[in-house]
Amino acid sequence: MKIVVIQGPNLNMLGVREQQIYGPMKLEQIHAQMKDFAAQNKIEIEFFQSNLEGELVDRIQECFGDAQGIIINPAAYTHTSIAIRDAISAVGIPTIEVHISNIHRREEFRKTNMIAPVCSSSIVGFGPFGYHLAMVGMTQIMTEIKAAQEAQQKAAQTAE
């Protein structure tokens, strides 16, 4: 199983920006913890961060046929990007949205979420631990998909 972790704008500034909201952990530290989880669970993992909407869309599209899951923190694009929403919808890959802060308890404009309706799940407000929860959630989703595929194969063999 391969998971691609896609990080949106300003997440490269974690540990520096607004620590009262996002905490002191740097993005590299979050990724290191995710790598450890992936290695323990025999998961291939890749990371991508960009401040540019089009680059995020391109990376989502590149996942088609290459990855079985996406974990994405679209950051500020959560509230504005139909392009990212459409890319997630187009590739049809299980996607978990992560937000370090609880976007529902913040400014009114952050309560609009363009991305959540096309994601398998959203994890908000758990700080950097939300990424770990997303990894656990993605492994569960992949287990369920695999079991469903095996059941279909078994049913098809029985029908023959």
Summary of the structure (lengths in Angstrom):
residues: 160
radius of gyration: 16.4
end to end distance: 29.8
largest distance: 61.3
contacts: 494
relative contact order: 0.17
helix: 54%
strand: 16%
